[in-house]
Amino acid sequence: MSADRDYYEILSVPRTADAAAIKSAFRKLAMKLHPDQNPGCKVSEDKFKEIGEAYSVLSDPEKRAAYDRYGKAAFQGAGGGGPGFGPGAAGYSDFSDLFNEIFGGGFDDIFARGGRGPRNGPERGADLRYDIEITLEQAFKGSEREIVVPRAHKCEPCSGSGSEGNAPLEPCRTCNGQGQVRAQQGMFRMVRTCPACHGRGQSIKTPCKSCGGRGAVQKERTLSVKIPAGVEDGTRIRLAGEGDMGGRGGPPGDLYLFLSVKPHALFERDGADLYCRAPAPMCKAALGGEMEIPTLDGERTKVTIPAGAQTGRRFRIKGKGMTHLRAKDRGDLHVELLVETPVNLTPKQRKLLEEFSKDCCEEAHPQTQGFFDSVKKFFDAASEGPTR
C-alpha cells in the first residue's frame, strides 16, 4: 500500500466528485475487497484499509478541504487523529464505526482494531487545529502571540474515570465485557463496536456529576506561541502535547497552528522576494532623478530613475525583500515604475503644457510615433485589398 497514492485515485473518483459519488464508490470497493470475500489475501487486506483511510478523509468536508489544499501534509504527525483532524479520523473511532454508517454494521475485528477483545489500553488524545492570521510585517520580523485554546482536560473529581467518586467500573452487560457485538448480515459475519461501552468492555454504574461520565471537561488554556521570521501563508506549526487529553492514561494529542498572512497595502510576496508598484511624476520620469522607496523593515531606500523612464520599468533592490525562514539573508525588492499623468492643473500649468506640446517633436515620443506608423500601414494594406 503506497503512502503517496492520491485519495481520489484510490477511490477512482474525480476531484470534483460530490459526497454521494464518493460514498457510492467506497461502497462498491468495500464490498469487493472485504476480507470475507478474499480470505487470506494480504493484497486485498491492504487495499481494504487504504480505501477506508481515503473515505474517512474525503467524506468529511473540513478534512477534504484541508487535503485538497495541502495534500497529506495537512495530516502529518496526526498519529491516532481524533474528531476533526487526521486521516483515519473523520469522526470515527475506528473503521468499524465507518462501516456502521455505510452498511449498518461493522466488519471483522481483525481490521477494526488489529485484534480481539475490549479496548482497555491507553488512547492518544485528539489533535486540535487553531487558525492564526498575521500581517506581512509579523511574517517578516517574527512575532509572539498569546492564544486561548479550548481543549479537553482530565476531570479532577473522578480522576478521568467518568465514574462518580472514581468508583470501579463494571463489565458491560451488552457485550459481556468483550467490547464487541456480533451479528450475521447476509453473507457477511459482522462484528461491531459495542454501542453501549464504545468498545471498552466496561460500563459506568454512576456517571460523574462533574463531567457526565466522559472523564474529561472542557477548559481554556492560554499559550504563548512564537512565530518565526520568514513564515509563509499556509505554514503549519505543530505544538506537541497541546491537544486534547488522552484516554485511560494515554498521551495527549498535538495542537496544529495554521498561519495565514494578510494582504499588504504596498507589497506583494513571492517566496522571499517582494514586489511593489511606485508612481513617479511625469516630469521626474522624463527628466530623471531619485525616488525614495519604503521597505518592509520600516526604512527607505533610493532608486535612480533614468531620464525617459516609462511605465513598467523595473528596478531590483538586493537584500530588501522578505526574511528567509531560519536564515539570516533576505530576498530582493522589485519596484515597478508607474508614470503618473498630472491632474487638477492650474491655468498656468495647462498653458505651459500646451506650449510644450506645440514645441515637442516626434523624436520625443518614439512609442507614439511607432504606433501610428503601424496603424497607417494597417489601413494602407486594408485599402489595397487581399493579395493574390
BASE-918873 format. One record per residue: residue number from 1; z, x, y of N, C-alpha, C in turn. Coordinates in steps of 0.1 Angstrom, whole numbers. Layout:
BEGIN
nr_nzz_nxx_nyy_cazz_caxx_cayy_czz_cxx_cyy
NUM_Z_X_Y_Z_X_Y_Z_X_Y
...
END
This chain:
BEGIN
nr_nzz_nxx_nyy_cazz_caxx_cayy_czz_cxx_cyy
1_0_9_-12_0_0_0_0_9_12
2_-11_8_20_-12_17_32_-4_11_44
3_4_20_50_12_16_61_4_14_74
4_-9_19_73_-18_19_85_-27_6_85
5_-27_-2_75_-36_-13_74_-32_-23_85
6_-43_-29_91_-41_-39_101_-36_-52_95
7_-27_-59_101_-21_-71_96_-32_-82_94
8_-41_-82_104_-52_-92_104_-61_-89_92
9_-64_-76_90_-72_-72_78_-65_-76_65
10_-52_-74_64_-45_-77_52_-47_-92_48
11_-46_-101_58_-47_-115_55_-61_-120_56
12_-71_-111_59_-85_-114_60_-88_-125_70
13_-82_-124_82_-84_-134_93_-88_-126_106
14_-96_-132_114_-99_-126_127_-87_-126_136
15_-88_-117_147_-76_-116_156_-75_-129_164
16_-85_-137_165_-85_-149_172_-79_-161_164
17_-76_-159_151_-72_-170_142_-59_-177_148
18_-59_-190_146_-47_-197_151_-37_-197_140
19_-25_-203_143_-14_-203_133_-17_-210_120
20_-25_-221_121_-29_-228_109_-38_-220_100
21_-47_-212_106_-56_-204_98_-48_-193_91
22_-39_-187_98_-31_-176_93_-22_-181_81
23_-16_-193_83_-8_-198_72_-16_-202_60
24_-28_-207_62_-37_-211_51_-41_-198_43
25_-45_-188_51_-49_-175_44_-38_-169_36
26_-26_-170_41_-14_-165_34_-12_-172_21
27_-12_-186_22_-10_-194_10_-20_-190_-1
28_-33_-189_2_-42_-186_-8_-40_-172_-14
29_-37_-162_-6_-34_-149_-11_-21_-149_-20
30_-11_-156_-15_2_-156_-22_0_-162_-36
31_-8_-173_-37_-10_-180_-50_-17_-170_-59
32_-27_-162_-54_-35_-153_-62_-27_-141_-66
33_-18_-136_-58_-11_-123_-60_3_-125_-66
34_7_-138_-67_21_-140_-72_23_-133_-85
35_35_-126_-87_38_-119_-99_37_-127_-112
36_40_-140_-111_38_-148_-124_24_-149_-128
37_15_-147_-118_0_-147_-121_-5_-134_-126
38_3_-123_-123_-1_-110_-126_11_-102_-131
39_16_-106_-143_27_-99_-148_25_-84_-151
40_34_-76_-146_34_-62_-148_24_-54_-140
41_17_-61_-131_7_-54_-123_13_-48_-110
42_14_-35_-109_20_-29_-98_12_-31_-85
43_-2_-31_-87_-11_-32_-75_-9_-46_-69
44_-8_-56_-77_-6_-70_-72_8_-71_-66
45_18_-65_-72_31_-65_-66_31_-59_-52
46_25_-48_-50_24_-41_-37_17_-50_-27
47_6_-55_-31_-2_-64_-22_6_-77_-18
48_14_-81_-28_22_-93_-26_32_-91_-15
49_38_-79_-15_48_-75_-5_40_-73_9
50_28_-68_8_21_-64_20_17_-77_28
51_12_-87_21_8_-100_28_21_-107_33
52_32_-105_26_44_-111_31_48_-105_44
53_47_-92_45_51_-85_58_41_-89_69
54_28_-89_66_18_-93_76_21_-107_81
55_23_-116_72_26_-130_76_38_-132_84
56_49_-124_81_61_-125_88_60_-121_103
57_50_-113_106_48_-109_120_38_-118_127
58_27_-121_120_16_-129_127_20_-144_127
59_30_-149_120_34_-163_120_43_-165_132
60_49_-154_138_58_-156_149_51_-153_162
61_50_-162_171_43_-159_184_47_-147_191
62_60_-145_192_65_-133_200_62_-120_193
63_64_-120_180_61_-107_173_46_-105_173
64_38_-116_171_24_-114_171_19_-108_185
65_24_-113_196_21_-108_209_24_-94_210
66_36_-90_205_40_-76_206_31_-67_197
67_27_-72_186_18_-65_176_4_-63_183
68_-1_-74_189_-14_-73_195_-14_-63_206
69_-3_-61_213_-3_-52_224_0_-37_220
70_10_-36_211_14_-22_208_11_-18_193
71_6_-28_185_5_-24_171_18_-23_164
72_18_-16_153_31_-14_145_41_-6_153
73_37_1_163_46_9_171_57_0_178
74_54_-13_180_63_-22_185_75_-24_176
75_74_-21_164_85_-23_154_90_-11_148
76_86_1_152_91_13_146_106_15_149
77_113_19_138_127_21_140_135_8_138
78_128_-3_135_135_-16_134_143_-17_122
79_141_-9_112_149_-9_100_149_-23_93
80_161_-28_91_162_-41_85_158_-53_93
81_155_-50_106_150_-60_115_161_-71_118
82_156_-83_121_166_-93_125_158_-104_132
83_165_-115_135_158_-126_142_153_-121_155
84_140_-122_157_135_-118_170_129_-104_171
85_130_-96_160_124_-82_162_122_-76_148
86_111_-69_146_109_-61_135_100_-68_124
87_91_-60_118_82_-66_107_91_-69_95
88_88_-80_89_95_-84_78_107_-93_82
89_109_-94_95_120_-103_100_114_-117_102
90_108_-119_114_102_-132_117_110_-143_115
91_124_-142_116_133_-153_114_136_-155_100
92_133_-147_90_136_-150_76_146_-139_72
93_155_-143_63_165_-134_58_158_-125_48
94_148_-129_40_140_-121_31_128_-129_28
95_119_-124_19_107_-131_16_109_-144_9
96_120_-146_2_123_-159_-4_124_-170_6
97_130_-167_17_131_-177_28_117_-181_33
98_109_-170_34_95_-172_39_88_-182_29
99_89_-179_16_83_-188_6_88_-202_6
100_101_-203_10_107_-216_11_101_-224_21
101_96_-218_32_90_-225_43_75_-229_39
102_68_-219_32_54_-222_29_53_-231_17
103_60_-228_6_58_-235_-6_69_-245_-10
104_80_-245_-2_91_-254_-6_100_-248_-16
105_99_-235_-19_108_-228_-29_107_-213_-27
106_114_-206_-34_114_-191_-33_105_-185_-43
107_107_-173_-46_99_-166_-57_108_-157_-64
108_103_-151_-75_111_-143_-84_120_-133_-77
109_133_-133_-80_142_-125_-71_139_-110_-72
110_131_-105_-81_128_-91_-81_121_-87_-69
111_114_-97_-62_107_-94_-50_116_-99_-38
112_124_-109_-40_132_-113_-29_142_-103_-24
113_148_-96_-34_158_-86_-30_158_-73_-38
114_148_-72_-47_147_-60_-54_158_-59_-65
115_163_-70_-69_174_-70_-80_180_-84_-81
116_189_-86_-90_196_-99_-92_210_-98_-87
117_216_-110_-85_230_-111_-81_231_-114_-66
118_243_-117_-62_246_-121_-48_245_-109_-39
119_243_-112_-26_242_-101_-16_256_-99_-10
120_264_-91_-16_277_-88_-11_278_-75_-4
121_267_-67_-4_268_-54_2_266_-54_17
122_268_-43_24_266_-42_39_252_-47_43
123_252_-53_54_239_-57_60_238_-51_74
124_226_-45_77_224_-40_90_222_-51_100
125_228_-48_112_227_-58_123_213_-59_128
126_210_-70_136_197_-73_141_194_-64_153
127_181_-60_154_177_-53_166_175_-62_178
128_177_-57_190_176_-65_202_165_-59_211
129_159_-68_220_149_-63_229_154_-67_243
130_152_-58_253_155_-60_267_144_-55_275
131_138_-64_284_127_-60_293_132_-56_306
132_127_-44_311_132_-39_324_119_-36_333
133_119_-41_345_108_-39_354_113_-28_365
134_105_-18_367_108_-7_376_97_-5_386
135_100_1_397_90_5_407_83_18_403
136_71_20_409_64_33_407_72_45_411
137_80_43_422_89_54_427_99_57_417
138_105_47_410_115_49_400_109_56_388
139_97_52_384_90_59_373_87_73_377
140_85_76_389_82_90_394_94_99_393
141_105_93_399_117_101_400_127_100_388
142_125_89_380_135_86_370_146_78_377
143_154_71_370_165_63_376_175_60_366
144_186_54_370_197_49_361_200_35_365
145_200_27_355_202_12_357_213_7_348
146_220_-3_354_230_-10_346_224_-23_341
147_225_-25_328_220_-38_323_231_-45_315
148_231_-58_315_241_-66_308_233_-73_296
149_238_-69_284_231_-73_272_241_-82_264
150_237_-95_261_245_-103_252_242_-100_238
151_252_-98_230_250_-94_216_262_-99_208
152_260_-99_195_270_-103_185_280_-93_183
153_293_-96_185_304_-88_182_313_-94_171
154_320_-85_165_329_-90_154_340_-99_159
155_342_-110_153_353_-119_156_366_-113_153
156_374_-111_163_387_-104_160_397_-113_152
157_399_-126_155_409_-134_147_406_-134_132
158_394_-134_128_391_-134_113_386_-120_108
159_386_-110_117_381_-97_113_367_-97_108
160_359_-106_113_345_-107_109_342_-114_96
161_353_-119_89_350_-126_76_345_-140_77
162_348_-146_89_344_-160_91_354_-170_85
163_365_-165_78_375_-173_72_387_-174_81
164_393_-186_83_404_-187_91_416_-179_86
165_421_-171_95_432_-162_91_428_-151_82
166_415_-148_81_410_-138_72_414_-141_58
167_414_-154_54_418_-158_40_407_-153_31
168_410_-150_18_400_-146_8_389_-156_6
169_377_-152_4_365_-161_2_365_-166_-13
170_359_-177_-15_359_-183_-28_344_-182_-34
171_343_-182_-47_329_-182_-53_322_-195_-49
172_309_-194_-45_302_-205_-41_300_-215_-53
173_303_-228_-50_302_-238_-61_287_-242_-64
174_279_-240_-54_265_-244_-56_257_-235_-65
175_260_-222_-64_253_-212_-72_262_-205_-82
176_275_-209_-83_285_-203_-91_286_-188_-89
177_285_-184_-76_287_-171_-72_275_-162_-75
178_263_-167_-79_252_-159_-82_243_-156_-69
179_245_-164_-59_237_-162_-47_223_-167_-47
180_219_-173_-59_206_-179_-61_207_-192_-69
181_197_-200_-66_195_-212_-74_181_-212_-80
182_179_-216_-92_166_-216_-99_160_-230_-101
183_147_-230_-101_140_-243_-103_126_-240_-108
184_121_-250_-116_107_-249_-121_98_-257_-113
185_88_-251_-107_78_-259_-99_64_-257_-104
186_60_-266_-112_47_-264_-118_46_-252_-128
187_37_-244_-126_35_-232_-134_44_-220_-130
188_51_-222_-118_59_-211_-113_74_-213_-116
189_81_-202_-119_95_-202_-121_101_-197_-108
190_106_-206_-100_111_-203_-86_125_-199_-86
191_128_-189_-78_142_-185_-75_144_-185_-60
192_153_-193_-55_156_-194_-41_170_-189_-37
193_170_-184_-25_184_-181_-20_192_-193_-19
194_204_-192_-23_213_-204_-23_215_-209_-9
195_211_-222_-6_212_-227_7_227_-229_12
196_236_-229_3_250_-231_7_257_-219_12
197_255_-208_5_261_-195_8_252_-185_14
198_239_-188_15_228_-179_20_228_-166_12
199_229_-167_-1_228_-156_-9_240_-147_-11
200_251_-150_-5_263_-142_-6_271_-144_-19
201_269_-155_-24_277_-158_-37_291_-162_-34
202_295_-163_-21_309_-167_-17_308_-177_-6
203_319_-185_-6_319_-196_5_333_-195_12
204_333_-201_23_345_-201_32_352_-215_30
205_364_-215_26_371_-227_25_375_-233_38
206_380_-225_47_384_-230_60_377_-221_71
207_367_-225_77_360_-217_87_369_-213_99
208_367_-201_104_375_-196_115_372_-205_127
209_382_-209_134_381_-217_146_374_-210_158
210_376_-197_158_370_-189_170_355_-187_169
211_351_-185_157_336_-182_155_329_-193_147
212_336_-203_142_329_-213_135_325_-209_121
213_331_-198_116_327_-193_103_316_-183_103
214_311_-179_114_300_-170_115_305_-155_114
215_317_-153_117_322_-139_116_319_-131_129
216_311_-137_138_307_-130_150_307_-139_162
217_310_-133_173_309_-141_186_300_-134_196
218_294_-142_204_285_-136_214_293_-131_226
219_291_-118_230_297_-113_242_287_-104_249
220_290_-103_262_281_-95_271_286_-81_271
221_277_-71_271_281_-57_272_273_-50_283
222_280_-43_292_273_-36_302_270_-22_298
223_257_-18_299_253_-5_295_246_2_307
224_248_15_308_242_24_318_230_30_311
225_218_28_316_206_32_310_199_43_319
226_196_54_313_188_64_321_173_63_317
227_166_61_328_151_61_326_145_74_331
228_139_81_322_134_95_325_122_94_335
229_120_105_343_109_106_352_96_107_344
230_86_100_349_73_101_342_69_90_332
231_79_80_331_76_69_321_64_61_326
232_57_55_316_45_47_319_48_32_316
233_40_24_321_41_9_318_39_7_303
234_49_0_297_48_-3_283_57_7_275
235_63_17_282_72_26_274_83_19_268
236_86_24_255_97_18_248_108_28_246
237_121_24_249_132_33_248_142_27_237
238_146_35_228_155_30_217_169_35_219
239_178_26_220_192_29_221_199_26_207
240_201_36_199_206_34_186_220_28_186
241_222_18_177_235_12_175_240_3_186
242_231_-1_195_235_-10_206_229_-24_203
243_225_-27_191_221_-41_188_232_-49_183
244_229_-60_176_239_-69_170_247_-62_159
245_260_-66_157_268_-60_147_263_-63_133
246_266_-54_124_261_-56_110_271_-66_103
247_266_-70_91_274_-79_83_281_-72_72
248_293_-76_69_302_-70_58_302_-55_59
249_305_-50_71_307_-36_73_295_-28_75
250_283_-35_76_271_-28_78_269_-22_92
251_260_-13_94_258_-7_107_252_-17_117
252_254_-15_130_248_-23_140_233_-20_141
253_226_-30_146_211_-27_149_210_-19_162
254_197_-18_166_194_-10_178_189_-19_189
255_190_-13_201_185_-20_213_173_-13_218
256_162_-21_220_149_-15_225_147_-20_239
257_144_-10_248_141_-13_261_126_-12_263
258_120_-23_268_105_-22_271_104_-22_286
259_97_-11_291_96_-9_306_82_-14_311
260_83_-21_322_70_-24_329_71_-19_343
261_60_-14_348_60_-8_362_53_-17_371
262_60_-21_382_54_-30_392_41_-24_399
263_32_-32_402_20_-27_410_25_-21_424
264_19_-11_428_23_-4_441_13_-8_452
265_18_-9_464_10_-13_476_0_-3_480
266_2_10_477_-7_21_481_-14_28_470
267_-7_30_459_-12_39_448_-15_31_435
268_-25_36_429_-28_31_415_-27_43_406
269_-22_41_394_-19_52_385_-28_52_373
270_-32_64_369_-40_66_357_-34_79_350
271_-25_76_341_-18_88_334_-9_94_344
272_-11_107_347_-3_114_356_-10_115_370
273_-22_110_371_-29_110_384_-27_98_392
274_-27_99_405_-26_88_414_-38_86_423
275_-42_74_426_-54_71_434_-50_62_446
276_-56_65_458_-53_56_469_-66_56_478
277_-67_45_485_-78_44_495_-73_46_509
278_-78_55_517_-73_57_530_-83_54_541
279_-81_44_550_-90_41_560_-90_52_571
280_-102_55_576_-104_65_586_-112_59_597
281_-108_61_610_-116_56_621_-130_61_621
282_-139_53_626_-153_57_626_-156_70_633
283_-149_71_645_-151_83_653_-146_96_646
284_-135_95_639_-130_106_632_-139_110_620
285_-144_100_613_-153_102_602_-166_109_607
286_-170_105_619_-183_110_625_-181_125_630
287_-170_127_637_-167_140_643_-160_150_634
288_-153_144_624_-145_153_615_-131_155_621
289_-122_159_613_-108_161_618_-98_161_606
290_-86_160_609_-75_160_599_-69_146_599
291_-64_143_587_-58_130_584_-45_132_576
292_-34_125_579_-22_126_571_-22_115_560
293_-19_119_548_-18_110_537_-4_110_531
294_2_98_529_15_97_523_15_101_508
295_26_106_503_27_110_489_38_102_483
296_38_100_470_48_92_463_63_98_465
297_64_111_467_77_117_469_83_115_483
298_76_107_491_81_104_505_77_114_515
299_68_124_512_63_133_521_49_129_526
300_44_138_534_30_136_539_22_149_537
301_9_147_534_1_159_533_-12_157_541
302_-18_168_545_-30_167_554_-43_169_546
303_-53_161_550_-66_162_544_-76_164_555
304_-85_174_553_-95_178_563_-108_169_560
305_-112_161_570_-123_153_568_-135_160_575
306_-146_163_568_-157_169_574_-165_160_583
307_-172_165_593_-180_156_601_-191_149_593
308_-192_136_597_-202_128_590_-198_123_576
309_-185_123_574_-180_118_561_-183_103_560
310_-186_98_548_-190_84_545_-179_78_537
311_-179_64_537_-170_57_528_-173_61_513
312_-163_63_506_-164_67_492_-162_82_489
313_-162_89_500_-159_104_499_-145_106_493
314_-144_114_483_-131_116_476_-126_130_478
315_-113_131_479_-106_143_481_-95_144_470
316_-93_156_464_-82_158_454_-72_167_459
317_-59_162_459_-48_170_463_-40_173_451
318_-40_186_447_-34_190_435_-18_190_436
319_-13_185_424_2_185_423_9_175_431
320_2_165_436_8_154_444_7_141_437
321_5_141_424_4_129_416_18_125_410
322_17_119_398_29_115_391_36_127_384
323_49_125_381_56_134_373_52_133_358
324_50_144_351_47_143_337_60_141_330
325_60_132_319_72_129_312_77_142_304
326_89_145_306_96_157_300_89_170_304
327_84_171_316_77_183_321_79_184_336
328_78_197_341_81_199_355_69_197_364
329_57_199_358_45_198_367_41_184_369
330_32_182_379_28_169_383_13_167_382
331_8_155_382_-6_153_382_-12_154_397
332_-24_149_399_-30_151_412_-31_137_419
333_-33_138_432_-35_126_441_-50_126_445
334_-57_115_442_-71_114_446_-72_104_457
335_-78_108_468_-79_100_480_-93_96_482
336_-96_83_483_-110_78_486_-110_74_500
337_-120_79_508_-121_76_522_-128_62_524
338_-123_55_533_-128_42_537_-130_42_552
339_-143_44_556_-146_45_571_-145_31_577
340_-137_30_587_-134_17_593_-142_14_606
341_-149_3_606_-157_-1_618_-147_-6_628
342_-148_-2_641_-138_-7_651_-141_-21_654
343_-130_-28_657_-130_-43_661_-122_-45_674
344_-122_-57_679_-115_-60_691_-117_-50_703
345_-130_-48_705_-134_-38_715_-132_-43_729
346_-128_-34_738_-128_-38_753_-142_-38_758
347_-144_-44_770_-157_-43_776_-162_-29_778
348_-153_-20_782_-157_-6_784_-162_1_771
349_-154_-2_760_-157_4_747_-170_-2_742
350_-173_-14_744_-185_-20_740_-197_-14_747
351_-195_-12_760_-206_-6_768_-209_8_763
352_-199_15_760_-201_29_756_-208_29_742
353_-205_20_733_-211_19_720_-226_15_722
354_-229_6_731_-242_2_734_-251_13_739
355_-245_21_748_-252_33_753_-254_43_742
356_-244_45_733_-246_54_722_-257_49_712
357_-257_36_710_-267_31_701_-281_33_706
358_-283_31_719_-296_33_725_-301_48_724
359_-291_57_726_-294_71_726_-294_77_712
360_-290_69_702_-289_75_689_-303_76_682
361_-305_87_676_-318_89_669_-317_86_654
362_-328_85_647_-329_82_633_-322_92_625
363_-322_105_629_-315_115_621_-300_113_620
364_-295_105_629_-280_103_629_-276_93_618
365_-286_85_613_-283_75_603_-293_77_591
366_-292_88_584_-302_90_573_-302_80_562
367_-290_75_559_-290_65_548_-296_52_553
368_-294_48_565_-300_36_570_-315_37_571
369_-320_48_576_-334_50_577_-341_51_563
370_-334_57_553_-339_58_540_-340_44_533
371_-330_36_536_-330_22_531_-342_14_536
372_-344_15_549_-355_7_555_-369_12_551
373_-370_25_548_-382_31_543_-385_25_529
374_-375_24_521_-377_18_508_-380_4_509
375_-375_-4_518_-378_-18_520_-393_-19_524
376_-397_-11_533_-411_-11_537_-421_-9_526
377_-418_1_517_-426_4_506_-426_-7_496
378_-415_-14_494_-414_-25_485_-423_-36_490
379_-423_-40_502_-431_-51_507_-446_-47_508
380_-449_-34_511_-463_-30_511_-469_-31_497
381_-461_-27_487_-466_-28_473_-467_-43_469
382_-459_-52_474_-459_-66_470_-472_-72_476
383_-475_-68_489_-487_-74_495_-500_-70_489
384_-500_-58_483_-513_-53_477_-515_-60_463
385_-505_-67_458_-507_-74_445_-505_-65_434
386_-505_-71_421_-503_-63_409_-514_-53_407
387_-510_-42_402_-520_-31_399_-526_-34_385
388_-539_-30_383_-545_-32_371_-547_-19_363
END
